[in-house]
Structure formats: structure tokens, C-alpha cells
């Protein structure tokens, strides 16, 4: 490959020449300047990591890449907002003591999960999120017929670790 992006100085020159224009273009899609700057930087990172075979029309390559990133990111955020809207709202805390107690329970559970082997911990988290045994097996590449037994073992390991650390569940 020849041209502008072979050297660090050439890449810096390309960045200086096109970053502001690319950021403005992406901003028109996403409507948030911080988000646009992040996506423009990501487009340049893609150029740096995996440049096109030819440096002919790098400005066009950057525009296409930036716009694709912006549109993909909009879709991701829309999907996320859709799923977050379907999640039940957290219950209101009645007082600071309850909030602190819940936070302490969450920290304990996370510490116990971190102490378990990855597969059992993943199984417990997926089950707590409502996944079926078949879905857990598919996600973790585990024989669906074994998931129930493995989940029961993971639950026992969790309880044992929790009791050893904190006393009764």
C-alpha cells in the first residue's frame, strides 16, 4: 500500500483533515456531539487497524464507515431501549437502610458468583434472568439434558460458598 496512511505522520495528517467533517456528518445521524466524536474516532481506529487495499478515496471510505457505525449504533440503542422498556421497574426503596441492605446483598452475591467457576456462575445468572434450561444449554454449548443437573450443582455450590463467607442464606 502506498500513500497517506503508511506513516504515523500521514495518518495524523489524514485525521486532522477529515475528523471534524466526519464528526459533523455522524452528528447529523445521531444528534449527539459526544456520541458523534466517539463514532468518528472509531471509524479512524478501523482505518488504522484494517486499512483498505488502496488509499484511493480514503475520505469516502471514512464517510461510509462512519455512517455505517452511526446507523448500526442507532439500531443498537433502539433495541436496547425497547428491551429496557419491557423490563420491570425496580421497586421503590422505603428508606436508606433498606437500600443499603439491598446493596450489601448484591455485593455479596457478586462476590460469591466471582468465586465460582465460570460455567456454573453463568448458568445461575442466566436462570435468574428467566432463561429456560434449553436456552441455557444452547447459550453455553451444554447438552440440554445435563443443564438441570448442572444447574442444581451450581445452586448447591453457590449456597455452600455463600454460607462459608456470610453465614445463612
SULRAPE-V553504 format. One record per residue. N is the residue number from 1. PSI is psi in whole degrees, -180 to 180 (* if undefined). BURIAL is + if it has 16 or more other ideal C-beta (glycine too) atoms within 10 Angstrom, else -. Layout:
n	psi	burial
N	PSI	BURIAL
N	PSI	BURIAL
This chain:
n	psi	burial
1	141	-
2	160	-
3	-148	-
4	-34	+
5	9	+
6	-37	-
7	161	-
8	-39	-
9	-40	-
10	-40	-
11	-44	+
12	-42	-
13	-44	-
14	-43	+
15	-49	+
16	-36	-
17	-29	-
18	-13	+
19	-50	+
20	-44	-
21	-41	-
22	-42	+
23	-44	+
24	-43	-
25	-47	+
26	-37	+
27	-38	+
28	-26	-
29	-47	+
30	-24	+
31	16	-
32	120	-
33	-40	-
34	-43	-
35	-42	+
36	-42	+
37	-41	+
38	-43	-
39	-35	+
40	-43	+
41	-39	-
42	-38	+
43	-43	+
44	-36	+
45	-42	-
46	-40	+
47	-43	+
48	-44	-
49	-37	-
50	74	-
51	155	+
52	163	-
53	-32	-
54	145	-
55	16	+
56	126	-
57	51	-
58	-31	+
59	-42	-
60	-41	-
61	-45	+
62	-42	+
63	-47	+
64	-47	-
65	-45	+
66	-44	+
67	-41	+
68	-43	-
69	-44	+
70	-47	+
71	-41	-
72	-41	-
73	-39	+
74	-44	-
75	-44	-
76	-46	-
77	-36	-
78	-44	-
79	-45	-
80	-45	-
81	-39	-
82	-47	-
83	-37	-
84	-34	-
85	-28	-
86	-19	-
87	143	-
88	144	-
89	143	-
90	146	-
91	148	-
92	140	-
93	139	-
94	-29	-
95	167	-
96	-32	-
97	-42	-
98	-40	-
99	-43	-
100	-42	-
101	-41	-
102	-42	-
103	-42	-
104	-40	-
105	-42	-
106	-43	-
107	-44	-
108	-46	-
109	-43	+
110	-39	-
111	-41	-
112	-43	+
113	-39	+
114	-28	-
115	-20	-
116	164	+
117	154	-
118	-45	-
119	-49	-
120	-40	+
121	-44	+
122	-41	+
123	-43	+
124	-41	+
125	-45	-
126	-41	+
127	-38	+
128	-23	-
129	1	-
130	9	-
131	145	+
132	167	-
133	-41	+
134	-42	-
135	-41	-
136	-44	+
137	-44	+
138	-43	-
139	-38	-
140	5	-
141	51	-
142	143	+
143	122	-
144	-30	-
145	-19	-
146	-12	-
147	-44	+
148	-47	-
149	-45	-
150	-35	+
151	-40	+
152	-41	-
153	-40	-
154	-40	+
155	-43	-
156	-42	-
157	-39	+
158	-49	+
159	-44	-
160	-47	-
161	-41	+
162	-47	+
163	-41	-
164	-38	-
165	-43	-
166	0	-
167	-150	-
168	151	-
169	*	-
